[in-house]
Amino acid sequence: TALRIILDGVVMDEANLKVMFKVLRTDSAEEFDDIAWTYFNTSGASDSVVPISKEIDDFKEYQYSVSSLSEFIGFSIKIIMQGTNSARPALVKEFRAIALAL
């Protein structure tokens, strides 16, 4: 009934990182591809404010969580990395996704 996403990212002042999810409920007959994506925290932002990275190897930990979901049997995560300077893109490593029964 809950999801927690933890990742390490480099997001400099010209970049942006948003995370979305979708879940396949236990009582659903929908095709998984037809389920709409939902932003974590309504905007795709992390649970808490994370300082901007200063260098290309300055990874910071980002956490995203959602609870009070209907019971589900599958989920998918989408990471959106945007930026205005292609020389300083957002980077992600150490991605973890955890489904919880709360």
C-alpha positions as CSV (number, residue, x, y, z in Angstrom):
1,T,0.0,0.0,0.0
2,A,3.1,2.3,-0.2
3,L,6.1,3.0,-2.3
4,R,9.5,4.4,-1.3
5,I,12.1,5.4,-3.9
6,I,15.7,6.3,-2.9
7,L,18.3,7.4,-5.5
8,D,21.5,9.2,-5.6
9,G,21.5,12.1,-8.1
10,V,23.5,15.0,-9.4
11,V,21.2,17.9,-10.1
12,M,22.9,21.2,-10.9
13,D,21.2,24.6,-11.1
14,E,20.4,24.1,-14.8
15,A,18.8,20.7,-14.4
16,N,15.6,19.2,-13.0
17,L,14.7,15.7,-11.7
18,K,11.1,14.5,-11.3
19,V,9.8,11.0,-10.4
20,M,6.5,9.4,-11.3
21,F,4.8,6.1,-10.5
22,K,2.0,3.9,-11.5
23,V,0.6,0.8,-9.8
24,L,-1.4,-2.2,-10.9
25,R,-4.1,-2.7,-8.3
26,T,-5.1,-6.2,-7.3
27,D,-8.7,-5.7,-8.4
28,S,-7.9,-4.0,-11.7
29,A,-8.5,-5.6,-15.1
30,E,-6.8,-2.7,-16.9
31,E,-3.8,-3.2,-19.2
32,F,-0.7,-1.9,-17.3
33,D,0.3,0.3,-20.3
34,D,-3.1,2.1,-20.1
35,I,-2.6,3.1,-16.4
36,A,-1.9,6.8,-16.0
37,W,1.4,8.1,-14.4
38,T,1.2,10.0,-11.1
39,Y,3.8,12.4,-9.8
40,F,5.3,11.8,-6.3
41,N,4.3,14.7,-4.1
42,T,2.0,16.1,-6.8
43,S,4.9,17.7,-8.7
44,G,7.5,14.9,-8.9
45,A,9.7,16.6,-6.3
46,S,11.5,14.7,-3.5
47,D,10.1,14.4,0.0
48,S,12.5,17.0,1.3
49,V,14.6,19.8,-0.2
50,V,18.0,18.6,-1.4
51,P,20.8,21.1,-2.0
52,I,21.9,21.7,-5.6
53,S,25.0,19.7,-6.6
54,K,28.1,21.8,-7.2
55,E,30.2,19.3,-9.2
56,I,29.5,16.5,-11.6
57,D,30.4,13.9,-9.0
58,D,28.5,15.6,-6.1
59,F,25.8,12.9,-5.6
60,K,23.0,13.7,-3.1
61,E,20.4,11.3,-1.8
62,Y,16.8,11.9,-3.0
63,Q,13.8,10.2,-1.4
64,Y,10.3,9.9,-2.8
65,S,7.4,8.2,-1.0
66,V,3.7,7.7,-1.3
67,S,1.4,5.8,1.1
68,S,-2.4,5.1,1.5
69,L,-2.5,3.4,-1.9
70,S,-4.9,0.6,-2.7
71,E,-3.3,-2.8,-2.6
72,F,-1.3,-3.5,-5.7
73,I,0.6,-6.3,-7.3
74,G,2.9,-4.4,-9.6
75,F,4.4,-1.0,-10.0
76,S,6.6,1.1,-12.4
77,I,8.7,4.1,-11.9
78,K,9.5,6.8,-14.4
79,I,12.4,9.3,-13.9
80,I,12.3,12.5,-15.8
81,M,15.6,14.3,-16.1
82,Q,15.5,17.7,-17.8
83,G,18.0,20.5,-18.3
84,T,18.9,23.6,-20.3
85,N,22.6,22.9,-20.6
86,S,23.5,19.6,-22.2
87,A,27.0,19.8,-20.8
88,R,25.6,19.6,-17.2
89,P,22.9,17.0,-17.3
90,A,21.1,15.4,-14.3
91,L,22.7,12.0,-13.3
92,V,21.2,9.1,-11.3
93,K,22.9,6.1,-9.7
94,E,22.1,3.7,-6.8
95,F,18.4,3.5,-7.6
96,R,16.2,1.6,-5.1
97,A,12.5,1.0,-5.2
98,I,10.7,-0.6,-2.3
99,A,7.0,-1.6,-2.1
100,L,5.7,-1.5,1.4
101,A,2.6,-2.9,3.2
102,L,1.6,-0.3,5.7
